[in-house]
Structure formats: structure tokens, C-alpha cells
Amino acid sequence: MKAVVINSYGGNDVVEIGDMPVPSPRAGEILVRVRAAGVNPVDWKIRKGELRILTRMKFPKILGYECAGEVADTGGRVTKFLKGAHVMASTGFRLGAFAEYVCVPDISVFQKPVNISFEEAASVSVAGITAYKALRKKGNISPGSKVLINGASGGVGTFAVQIAKIFGAEVTAVCGPANIDLVKNIGADHVIDYTLEDFTKSGAQYDIIFDAVSKRCFCECRKALAPRGVYINTLPGFSILMHQLMTSVLPGKKAVSVMMFPKEEDMKWLKSQIEQGRLKVVMDRVFPLEQAKEALALSESGHAKGKIALKIA
Ligand SMILES: NC(=O)c1ccc[n+]([C@@H]2O[C@H](COP(=O)([O-])OP(=O)(O)OC[C@H]3O[C@@H](n4cnc5c(N)ncnc54)[C@H](OP(=O)(O)O)[C@@H]3O)[C@@H](O)[C@H]2O)c1
């Protein structure tokens, strides 16, 4: 099968389109015939070796963290789907989604929403779950919450703006000048252009500051948080973990980090919002598998508008 392969960590020059054996599903696994794969910042971070503590040194590696397609085969004990079912799947650090076939544990395979394309469905599990988990589980969002989303025009941010509106929040989106219309169109009540205004210094306060692109630290955001407000970022590191620890034992403003892991109930919630037309997958560009390097380069530029996907015919 055709696959996007690396034989060492490095820049985009280590990325090759290779011929790899079709994997066989073991007990508890589903073989997905991949029709599209979502491209995320985690993919080029893995390619660079930044996450090698999790991805180890075994090569060749097929890149890719999430996909959508059809169930081609199932291993023993799998009763969740029949062959031919349309699904979305998250491979996580097992990787392998940038290929014509991938084996995924059945707990990480979910029914695809009926009203969207495979490219859109392939782009839900990483960014959609991160935004949902941040706002719902970490931020305890509720109707009337004042929410600021930094990086509102990116993959996670475009989900976050819409999810916050679904929960009845008042949403301030922070983005660059080229993306103001985009974030207004998906429901932002207020927009701050980060090239003109620093939201941490405006005097406004928010119940939730979700830094979807992790560009501002808790210390910078503290003043812009309401007395019981919560700051959430997407890059767990030493600083945020220390703040998380300290603020967890003190009353008042909190700092937390979100880690995505798609659970059945959360993916069902996203699917239902998509099928009701309340949540759209905002797509930037879809590339053919052969242009995986270009897709990774666009993601690595840090200026994607919504999601990037690979189409796998
Ligand atoms: N913890 C987890 O489980 C988890 C899950 C998913 C993602 N993440 C991480 O979350 C981060 C965001 O992911 P993503 O998929 O949303 O990335 P993305 O799609 O690449 O984000 C791109 C967007 O960020 C905006 N941006 C860049 N610099 C900005 C700034 N200084 N202020 C405000 N916006 C800015 C860009 O807008 P302009 O073009 O206007 O600058 C662009 O629209 C990544 O670091 C990713 O690795 C973590």
C-alpha cells in the first residue's frame, strides 16, 4: 500500500511516499481503508523527533495521527462495526494514518457523521476533542461564560469558537487580520486582532482563556482572568504543570493543560452537533497523499486557517 514514511527524524526532506505491507488486524483491532487523513501540528513535531520519547527510534514509521474511511476487516472480539461501515479513527502515537490502510484499536474508531466528507471527518478527532475537552471538562463552560479563544482561526480554535457558542458562552476570538471574517462567520461575538491589541492588557476579564495555540503563558493572562477564571493551554510543559499544581491547592484563578484522548461519548457529542448543523469542520486545504510534504509545510507555517487534510483515493 502507498504510505507517507520516514526512516529518520528530521525536516521535510526525510518524508517519502513508500510502498508498505497492508497491516493485519489483531484481536480488538479494526483495519480501516483510509479515505482521508487529518494533518496536525503533532505530525511535523513527530517527524522532527520532538516527541521521540513517545514515538521511539524504530523505523520505518508511517506518519499520521487521525483518519476517516471504511472498515475493511476486523480482528477477533470486534463487534463494534461491520465491514464497510464509514468511520473516523484516531491512531494516536501508534501513528500510521497517512496510508491506504491502518489498524486501529476498536475503542479509537467511531461512527462518521453522515453529512460531511471523509476529509472533514478525518479532521475531527484531534482538534475537535481538544477544544471540547478544554472548554467542557477543564473550563466547565456554561451559558453566559465569558470565553476568550487565542488562536481562534486554527484547527483547534475554529472548533473551540463554535463549541463555546453551542454552550451559550460570550466568545471573544483572538486572531490575525486575515482571519477576522472567518472567526466572525463561525460565531465569535467579539474579535481581537493580535497584531493591533494585546488581550492581556485591555482590562477585560474572562471566565475562560483557552490558549488554543499556546502562545501566551498563565502569568501573562492572569490579570485578564475573572477572580475564579481558568487559563487552559494545549502544550503541557514544565511551566504550565507547575502553575497547575500551585493553583490547584489555592483558591482563585486556575491554570490547566489539556491532553486530547477521544472517548466514545465525546465523539458522539461532536458527531451529533455536526449532524444537527451546529458545528462545521472549517477546512483550509486538502492535498493528495503524494503532497504530504506540502501539507506538513503548511501546518508547520503556523498559519493554517482551520484544518488541513490528505485525500487518499
Ligand atoms: N494537547 C493536545 O492534546 C493537543 C491537541 C491538538 C493540538 N495541540 C497543540 O495545539 C496547538 C494548536 O493546534 P492547531 O491544530 O490549532 O494549530 P494550527 O491549526 O496550526 O494553528 C494555526 C493558527 O494559529 C494562529 N496563530 C499563530 N500565531 C498566533 C498568535 N500569536 N496569536 C493568535 N493566533 C495565532 C494562526 O493565525 P494567523 O495566521 O492569523 O497568525 C493560525 O490560524 C499546536 O501546538 C498543537 O500541537 C495539542
The ligand as a Gaussian input file, in Angstrom:
#p B3LYP/6-31G(d) Opt

LIG

0 1
 N       -2.590000      18.775000      23.970000
 C       -3.188000      18.191000      22.946000
 O       -3.738000      17.086000      23.072000
 C       -3.228000      18.913000      21.631000
 C       -4.169000      18.559000      20.654000
 C       -4.228000      19.294000      19.472000
 C       -3.310000      20.326000      19.247000
 N       -2.390000      20.605000      20.211000
 C       -1.440000      21.725000      20.001000
 O       -2.215000      22.901000      19.942000
 C       -1.572000      23.852000      19.117000
 C       -2.578000      24.385000      18.118000
 O       -3.021000      23.361000      17.264000
 P       -3.852000      23.746000      15.952000
 O       -4.137000      22.489000      15.233000
 O       -4.954000      24.651000      16.291000
 O       -2.724000      24.583000      15.162000
 P       -2.849000      25.357000      13.802000
 O       -4.084000      24.969000      13.080000
 O       -1.554000      25.186000      13.087000
 O       -2.947000      26.895000      14.250000
 C       -2.744000      27.856000      13.286000
 C       -3.414000      29.158000      13.666000
 O       -2.737000      29.786000      14.759000
 C       -2.875000      31.199000      14.593000
 N       -1.809000      31.929000      15.275000
 C       -0.473000      31.872000      15.028000
 N        0.192000      32.694000      15.866000
 C       -0.743000      33.281000      16.660000
 C       -0.672000      34.217000      17.732000
 N        0.489000      34.723000      18.154000
 N       -1.822000      34.577000      18.335000
 C       -3.018000      34.089000      17.935000
 N       -3.144000      33.204000      16.910000
 C       -2.011000      32.803000      16.280000
 C       -2.750000      31.380000      13.090000
 O       -3.402000      32.571000      12.710000
 P       -2.575000      33.683000      11.861000
 O       -2.259000      33.053000      10.544000
 O       -3.526000      34.821000      11.753000
 O       -1.339000      34.007000      12.657000
 C       -3.427000      30.122000      12.519000
 O       -4.753000      30.345000      12.082000
 C       -0.382000      23.126000      18.483000
 O        0.786000      23.457000      19.197000
 C       -0.712000      21.669000      18.677000
 O        0.427000      20.841000      18.731000
 C       -2.320000      19.931000      21.375000

